[in-house]
Amino acid sequence: MKPIRSTRIIVFLVILAIGLSVGFAVLLVRQEMERRRSSIEYQVYQVMTGIMDVYTSSGSIDPAYWPELNGFGIYSASGSSLYRFGTAPRALANRETISPRGKSHLKGSSMTIIRRTGAVMPMHNDNKNRRGMRQIMPPMDASRMLSGRFVFIDINVENLLREGRLVLIAVFMLLSVFLSIVAMVIFYSRKLAMYRDREQNSAHLVQLGEAARTLVHEIKNPLGVIRVQCATLKRTLPEERQKNIDVIEEETERLVLLTNRVRDFLHNSDGTPSLCDPLFFLEQCKVRYPARIAVNGNNDTEAQVLIDRERMVQVLDNLIVNAMEASDSASDLPELSLSIVKNRVMFRISDRGTGVAPENRERLFQPFFTTKARGSGIGLALARRFIEQASGTLWHEDRAGGGSVFVVSLPCAMKGETV
């Protein structure tokens, strides 16, 4: 299965799991809220029944016996109050809209219920008698349904609501835990995919390294023979043929340099690091490239870097040569600057070339990748390897106004420190 397709499947399954979990949580919350409301109504109705029993037997009610009671009232069929205290209204309005089942209302922490007394709901008996005939109870007269009294109760249900809130909090906590687990699964799945890709790339690099090491070893021997034979031919051939030998020697030296770079890239040692003054490298570049680059640096810096001196010179040589080859005009000299930023020594090599195409940026530091006709593709990869072995970083940036900037960042050490 291709990685892109497997990633899409994982994303689809994750979205489906999240959707199902959220839908299940919403359904569970709604059911719990309905169940909690029904439970509260039932308990309030029990309190109402108990108060009615006390009122019927004694004709009076002691509100202090029910501390959660905000109001209670008994009303006639016409809606006038027969008994009331607390928040109970003086008269019931719109009593015709009150169904035989009554009505309830929950506002804040208070629940109010109004019910009829003496009303019986119409029922249909669909059972059959022994003779197989369906028995149907005659409908109750509407005047009997509206007859009777109304009972009003207003009670504080904060304790009951608090229990419901705890249940909802528990549901949301479980949902949060599930979503956290899903997020962790996604995170570690991506990490695992990255590790697998890295392992596969490492395996390819190992194979490539073994092939390159063998190739370098096999090439060096014939190159040595070619160099010896060129020296012999130079002594024997006439002068007009010397230019041909010079071309052979030049190409041979280029192959020798390439094999040496490949060997250095495959070599994992840190070289011979020592404490070096960054200004030393600026002075070296001025001498090696006179009037061909612009060098800017702070001569008052007290920082040093720990790196193999020859390797650092090789890194700067490679970046400067690339900058000179990328420059379109002889007047736009490449620039080499030095600065100290947050305990890091920063070398910046800038040019005014065409820059790096977006599709090539990810492969810029890969071995054997090059856009030059005669490039080897090992220079930038080797430069990054040397800098990373010195605990530094090397990266590319677009230059404002056009061109490229290659930045070498190395940790700095103050003068006087020992290796």
Solvent accessible surface area in square Angstrom, and as a share of the most:
residue,aa,sasa,rsa
1,M,163,0.73
2,K,155,0.66
3,P,99,0.62
4,I,117,0.60
5,R,153,0.56
6,S,33,0.22
7,T,76,0.44
8,R,171,0.63
9,I,69,0.35
10,I,81,0.41
11,V,75,0.43
12,F,128,0.53
13,L,99,0.49
14,V,23,0.13
15,I,110,0.56
16,L,83,0.41
17,A,35,0.27
18,I,62,0.31
19,G,44,0.42
20,L,118,0.59
21,S,17,0.11
22,V,60,0.34
23,G,40,0.39
24,F,133,0.56
25,A,7,0.05
26,V,82,0.47
27,L,99,0.49
28,L,67,0.33
29,V,20,0.12
30,R,147,0.54
31,Q,100,0.45
32,E,21,0.10
33,M,107,0.48
34,E,107,0.48
35,R,126,0.46
36,R,33,0.12
37,R,88,0.32
38,S,69,0.45
39,S,30,0.19
40,I,1,0.00
41,E,46,0.20
42,Y,130,0.50
43,Q,64,0.29
44,V,2,0.01
45,Y,91,0.35
46,Q,93,0.41
47,V,39,0.22
48,M,7,0.03
49,T,58,0.34
50,G,29,0.28
51,I,0,0.00
52,M,40,0.18
53,D,89,0.46
54,V,59,0.34
55,Y,41,0.16
56,T,107,0.62
57,S,97,0.63
58,S,73,0.47
59,G,49,0.47
60,S,67,0.43
61,I,16,0.08
62,D,88,0.46
63,P,54,0.34
64,A,84,0.65
65,Y,161,0.61
66,W,39,0.14
67,P,111,0.70
68,E,77,0.34
69,L,19,0.09
70,N,49,0.25
71,G,0,0.00
72,F,0,0.00
73,G,0,0.00
74,I,1,0.00
75,Y,0,0.00
76,S,23,0.15
77,A,49,0.38
78,S,68,0.44
79,G,2,0.02
80,S,56,0.36
81,S,43,0.28
82,L,87,0.43
83,Y,53,0.20
84,R,87,0.32
85,F,43,0.18
86,G,53,0.51
87,T,81,0.47
88,A,2,0.02
89,P,50,0.31
90,R,187,0.68
91,A,59,0.46
92,L,13,0.06
93,A,81,0.63
94,N,105,0.54
95,R,70,0.26
96,E,122,0.55
97,T,102,0.59
98,I,4,0.02
99,S,51,0.33
100,P,40,0.25
101,R,168,0.61
102,G,14,0.13
103,K,103,0.44
104,S,39,0.25
105,H,107,0.48
106,L,50,0.25
107,K,148,0.63
108,G,66,0.63
109,S,36,0.23
110,S,31,0.20
111,M,0,0.00
112,T,34,0.20
113,I,3,0.01
114,I,20,0.10
115,R,71,0.26
116,R,27,0.10
117,T,40,0.23
118,G,70,0.67
119,A,28,0.22
120,V,80,0.46
121,M,71,0.32
122,P,67,0.42
123,M,133,0.59
124,H,135,0.60
125,N,51,0.26
126,D,96,0.50
127,N,108,0.55
128,K,136,0.57
129,N,48,0.25
130,R,249,0.91
131,R,217,0.79
132,G,43,0.41
133,M,129,0.58
134,R,143,0.52
135,Q,90,0.40
136,I,118,0.60
137,M,110,0.49
138,P,112,0.70
139,P,120,0.76
140,M,48,0.21
141,D,81,0.42
142,A,65,0.50
143,S,71,0.46
144,R,144,0.52
145,M,41,0.18
146,L,96,0.48
147,S,52,0.34
148,G,32,0.31
149,R,116,0.42
150,F,3,0.01
151,V,1,0.01
152,F,17,0.07
153,I,0,0.00
154,D,13,0.07
155,I,14,0.07
156,N,58,0.30
157,V,4,0.02
158,E,51,0.23
159,N,89,0.46
160,L,32,0.16
161,L,25,0.13
162,R,114,0.42
163,E,87,0.39
164,G,6,0.06
165,R,112,0.41
166,L,110,0.55
167,V,52,0.30
168,L,40,0.20
169,I,92,0.47
170,A,49,0.38
171,V,15,0.09
172,F,108,0.45
173,M,118,0.53
174,L,124,0.62
175,L,31,0.15
176,S,62,0.40
177,V,82,0.47
178,F,80,0.33
179,L,59,0.29
180,S,59,0.38
181,I,92,0.47
182,V,17,0.10
183,A,58,0.45
184,M,108,0.48
185,V,85,0.49
186,I,55,0.28
187,F,108,0.45
188,Y,130,0.49
189,S,36,0.23
190,R,167,0.61
191,K,70,0.30
192,L,88,0.44
193,A,49,0.38
194,M,97,0.44
195,Y,118,0.45
196,R,153,0.56
197,D,76,0.39
198,R,140,0.51
199,E,124,0.56
200,Q,102,0.45
201,N,86,0.44
202,S,52,0.33
203,A,48,0.37
204,H,96,0.43
205,L,94,0.47
206,V,94,0.54
207,Q,122,0.54
208,L,78,0.39
209,G,7,0.07
210,E,97,0.43
211,A,62,0.48
212,A,11,0.08
213,R,113,0.41
214,T,82,0.47
215,L,107,0.53
216,V,15,0.09
217,H,116,0.52
218,E,99,0.44
219,I,52,0.27
220,K,85,0.36
221,N,93,0.47
222,P,67,0.42
223,L,8,0.04
224,G,31,0.30
225,V,89,0.51
226,I,70,0.36
227,R,108,0.39
228,V,94,0.54
229,Q,96,0.43
230,C,4,0.02
231,A,44,0.34
232,T,51,0.30
233,L,71,0.35
234,K,72,0.31
235,R,183,0.67
236,T,98,0.57
237,L,63,0.31
238,P,68,0.43
239,E,147,0.66
240,E,128,0.57
241,R,134,0.49
242,Q,40,0.18
243,K,160,0.68
244,N,83,0.43
245,I,6,0.03
246,D,66,0.34
247,V,88,0.51
248,I,77,0.39
249,E,49,0.22
250,E,116,0.52
251,E,58,0.26
252,T,6,0.03
253,E,83,0.37
254,R,97,0.35
255,L,71,0.35
256,V,24,0.14
257,L,96,0.48
258,L,55,0.27
259,T,7,0.04
260,N,41,0.21
261,R,52,0.19
262,V,11,0.06
263,R,113,0.41
264,D,38,0.20
265,F,26,0.11
266,L,31,0.15
267,H,104,0.46
268,N,118,0.61
269,S,47,0.30
270,D,80,0.42
271,G,35,0.33
272,T,107,0.62
273,P,57,0.36
274,S,40,0.26
275,L,40,0.20
276,C,1,0.01
277,D,41,0.21
278,P,0,0.00
279,L,32,0.16
280,F,65,0.27
281,F,1,0.00
282,L,6,0.03
283,E,89,0.40
284,Q,59,0.26
285,C,4,0.02
286,K,90,0.38
287,V,114,0.66
288,R,112,0.41
289,Y,20,0.08
290,P,85,0.53
291,A,97,0.75
292,R,125,0.46
293,I,16,0.08
294,A,36,0.28
295,V,31,0.18
296,N,83,0.43
297,G,38,0.36
298,N,82,0.42
299,N,117,0.60
300,D,115,0.60
301,T,12,0.07
302,E,98,0.44
303,A,5,0.04
304,Q,32,0.14
305,V,0,0.00
306,L,73,0.37
307,I,4,0.02
308,D,17,0.09
309,R,87,0.32
310,E,126,0.56
311,R,30,0.11
312,M,0,0.00
313,V,22,0.12
314,Q,56,0.25
315,V,1,0.01
316,L,2,0.01
317,D,23,0.12
318,N,16,0.08
319,L,1,0.01
320,I,1,0.01
321,V,57,0.32
322,N,30,0.16
323,A,4,0.03
324,M,39,0.18
325,E,109,0.49
326,A,42,0.33
327,S,25,0.16
328,D,109,0.56
329,S,49,0.32
330,A,99,0.77
331,S,94,0.61
332,D,59,0.31
333,L,70,0.35
334,P,5,0.03
335,E,61,0.28
336,L,1,0.01
337,S,33,0.21
338,L,11,0.05
339,S,45,0.29
340,I,72,0.36
341,V,70,0.40
342,K,183,0.78
343,N,115,0.59
344,R,70,0.26
345,V,0,0.00
346,M,17,0.08
347,F,0,0.00
348,R,80,0.29
349,I,2,0.01
350,S,12,0.08
351,D,5,0.03
352,R,86,0.32
353,G,7,0.07
354,T,129,0.75
355,G,28,0.27
356,V,27,0.15
357,A,37,0.28
358,P,98,0.62
359,E,127,0.57
360,N,32,0.16
361,R,102,0.37
362,E,160,0.72
363,R,119,0.43
364,L,22,0.11
365,F,25,0.11
366,Q,85,0.38
367,P,34,0.21
368,F,90,0.38
369,F,32,0.14
370,T,52,0.30
371,T,106,0.61
372,K,92,0.39
373,A,112,0.87
374,R,151,0.55
375,G,29,0.28
376,S,38,0.25
377,G,14,0.13
378,I,0,0.00
379,G,10,0.10
380,L,26,0.13
381,A,5,0.04
382,L,4,0.02
383,A,3,0.02
384,R,74,0.27
385,R,65,0.24
386,F,7,0.03
387,I,0,0.00
388,E,92,0.41
389,Q,43,0.19
390,A,18,0.14
391,S,82,0.53
392,G,5,0.05
393,T,64,0.37
394,L,4,0.02
395,W,82,0.29
396,H,33,0.15
397,E,65,0.29
398,D,80,0.42
399,R,44,0.16
400,A,92,0.71
401,G,83,0.80
402,G,36,0.35
403,G,7,0.07
404,S,6,0.04
405,V,13,0.08
406,F,19,0.08
407,V,0,0.00
408,V,0,0.00
409,S,4,0.03
410,L,2,0.01
411,P,51,0.32
412,C,29,0.17
413,A,22,0.17
414,M,101,0.45
415,K,95,0.40
416,G,76,0.73
417,E,91,0.41
418,T,126,0.73
419,V,122,0.70
